[in-house]
Amino acid sequence: MTEIKTAELSRGPVRYREHGAGEPIVFVHGLLVDGRLWDGVAERLGGEHRCIVPDWPMGSHTAAMKPGADLSPSGHAENIAEFIDALGLERATIVGNDSGGAISQILATRHPERVDRLVLTNCDMFDRFPPFPFNLMAPVAKLPGGMAILQAPFRIGAIRRMAFAPLVMGTIDPQLVDSWLEPARRDPEIARDTRKLIVSANKRYTLEAADRLQGFDRPTLFAWGTGDRFFDLDYAKRLAAVIPGSRVVEIDGGGTFVPLDRPAEVADAIGVLMRDTVPSAA
């Protein structure tokens, strides 16, 4: 997946890569990472499916959105719906992680006609959007110069690595971490986009989504790393109990970034869902 394409949305450009052909799968990462979080999963699924891996405007993107763009959680859900339309698709299987999983839940409740299947890996839900200590970022970001305050410690490489270490069970490539944090540090417009999600993330979005998901009738899978420090397995089981017919696949040794920790297991779980379910009619 080397060719970078661009979808021009009403809120601004979204860059993405593709791998394979077949039924479309659209991947949704979370705050301060990009589509490379999914590379190991998408490459494994690309033999049978069209894997679409965008760099959503959540802080590690390299093309800034328009100044007035709504980049609240609901705005990001609208971006995904518009992105699917921009690619000429009616619907797609949506795969979300971390805060991108919260946004995938919002999409599923507000635009179910765009969702063939829903796959949630370790992510925000219910009253954990965002979880501690990440919920401490919003009050700082709201201050004058708040983004600069948040970014200052990350000039030190050891702190950058420490910040991401709890999200994985193994080790994470420090160069990957550096590249994820660099756009918002370098470009004030990217920092502006990032701030919008940080200050607007709120449990009211995920609590509302959980309530509405009681009526969600698309095939739904929870591919959940059991070693997560922030989103434990009980939360996945609790939301799975809300969504009719959903199921949970436990992935041993996976943390919040289970697509990095266990890409083969995540891909296998998604592959089974794709084979065993029929795409829903709009």
N, C-alpha and C positions, 0 to 999 in steps of 0.2 A: 504494500500500500504506500506508494511513493508519490503519485500524482496528487497535487493539492488543487481542489476545485473550489469554487466560490458560489454560494447561493445568495442572491441579493434579496433580502427581506425588507419589509417596510421599516423595521427598526435599524437595519444596517446589514453589513455582510457577515455571513457565517461560512468559514472555510471548513472543508471536509475532505475525507479520503474514502475510497471504496475498495472493496475486495470481493471478488467472486460474482456470481449471478444466481438468480432464483428469487424466492420469496424475500422481500426486503426486511432487514433488521436495522433499526436505528438505535444507536447507543447514546446514553446520556450520562456524562460524568458529572462531578460536583465541583464545588468551589476550589479554586487555586490548583486545578490540574487541567489537563486537556485530553484529547481523544487517545493519546498513547497509553492511557490507563487500560484501554481495551484491546491493545494490539494482539496480545497473546490469545485472547478469546476470539477475536474477529478472524485472525489468520486460520484458526482451526475450523471455524464455521464456514469460511469462504469457499470451500469446495462444493457446498450444496446450496448456499444462500448468498444473497446480495447484502453484504455487511457494509453499512454506511456509518462512518465514524466522524462526527463533527467535532470541531473545537468550539464549544458553546462559549458565549461571552460571560464567563464566570471568573475571570481574573488571570488566566494563562493564555488567553486568545491574543492574536497578533494583529487583528484588524478591529479597530475601535468601532463601536456602534454610534448611531447618531446621538447628538447631545441630549435630545429630549426623549430618548428611547425609554420605555417602561421596562425595567429589568428587575422588577419585583418577582417573587415566585410565580405569580399568575402571568406576568409578562413573559417570563421564560417559557411557561407552558404554551402561550400563544405563539412564541417563536417556533417551538417544535411543530405545532400544527401547521403553521405557515411554511415551514421548511419541507414538510412532507408534501404539501401542495406544490411548492416550487420545484420539486423533483419530479412532478408529474405522477405522483403516487396517490392512490385513494386511501390506503391504510398501510400500516407497518407493524411489525412486532417491536415493542418498545422495551429496552433493557436499561435500567437505571441503577446507579450506585451513589451512596452518600447523599449529599443534598440534591444531586440529580435524581435520586430515587424519590425524594419528596416531590420534586417537580413532575416526575412521571406519574405520581399519584394524582396530582392536580390535573394533568393532561387527561388522564383516564376518566376523571369525573366530569370534566368540562367539555372534552371532545372525544367521547367514546367511539364516535364514528371513524376516528382516525387510528384506532388501536385494534389490531388483529389479536394480539396476545400481549400480556404484561408480564415482564420478568423483573423482579426486585431483588437485587443483591443487597448486602448490608447497607442500610440507609436510615435517614431520619423518618420518623413517623410519630403519630399521636402527639404527646407533649414534648418530644425531643426534636425540636427543630428551632435552633440547633441545640445539641447537647452541651453540657458543661465539659470543658471550659470555653468552648468556642462561642457560647452565648455571651461571653464577656467582651467580644470584639465589637459588637454593635454600639454600646455606649461610648466607646473610645472613638469609633469611626464617625459618630455624629458630632464630635467636637470640632471646632475650627482647627485645621491641620491634623485631624485625627488619623487620617490614612498614613501620613508621614510618621506619626508616632507608632502605629502598628508595624510599619515597614522597617523602622530603624534597627531593631534587633537582628533582622534577617540579613543584614550586611555581613554578619559573622557566619562563616560556613558551618561551624559546629552547631550553632543555634538553628540554622535551617534544617540540618539533618535531625536534630533532636525534635523539632516540631513535627516532622513527618514520621518519625520512628514508631510512635504508638499506633499508627494506622496500618502497619504491616506486621506480620509475624516473623518474617525474616529480615533481610536487609533491603534497602532501597538505594538505587544508583544515585549518588550525590549529584552527578551531572544532570540527571533527570529532574531532581528537586530544584537545582539551580535554574534550569530552563523554565520550570513552571512558575517560579517566583519572579523571574527577570522582567516579563512584560509590564506588570503593574509597577515595578520599581523604576523602569526606564521611561514609560510613557504616561503622562498625566491623564490622557484620555482613557487609557486602559484602567488606570487607578480609579477614575470616575465611574466607569462601568462596574468595577469590582465593588466599590462602596455601595452601589445601589442594592445589590443582593445582600451584602452584609447587614445593612441597616434595616432591611425589610423582612428578612427571614424571621418568621414568627410561628409559634405553635398553632395559632388560629387557622393557618392554611392546612396543616396536616390533620388537625382535629376535624375540620370541615370535610376534608377529603375522606377520612376514615368513616365518617357518617354516611357520606354519599356512596362509598364503595360497597355498601350493603346491597345496592342495586346493580353492581357491575357484573355483566354476564360474559366477559371474555375469558378465555383460558388464562390462568394466572399461576405463576411459579415464584416461589421464594427460594433462591439459591443462596444459602446463608452460611457464611464462615462462622464456625463455632468458637473461635478464639477472640472475637471482637471485644474490645475494651469499652466501646461506646454504645453499640447496638446489639444487645444480647439476643440469644435465640428465642427467649420468651416473647420478646416484642414481635418478632416475625410470626410466631405461632398465634399471637393475639390478633394481629391484622389478618392472617390467613383465615382465622375463624369468622371474620367479618365478610370476606369475599366468597360467595358461593362457589363451591367446587375447586377452590385453589388448593395447592399442595406445597409442602415444604421439603426441600432437599438439603440435608445437613452436609456441609463441606468441612471436614476436619482440618484444623490447622490454618484456617483462613481468618484474616482480620478484617477491618473495615474495607481495605483495598483488596478484597478477595480476588478480583480479576488479576491483580499482580501476584498475589500469593499462590493461587491455585487456578491458573487459566484453563488447564485441561479439564479439571472437574467442573468448572463453570460452563465451559463450552459443551461438555457432555450433557449436562443437565438441560441446557437450552436446546441442544440437538434432539434430545428425547421429546421435549415439549413440542418442537416443530414437527416431528414425525407423527406424534400420537394425537395431535389435535388438528381440527379443520379450521381454517381461517373463518372468523365470524363475518356474517353479512353486515353491511353498513346499516 
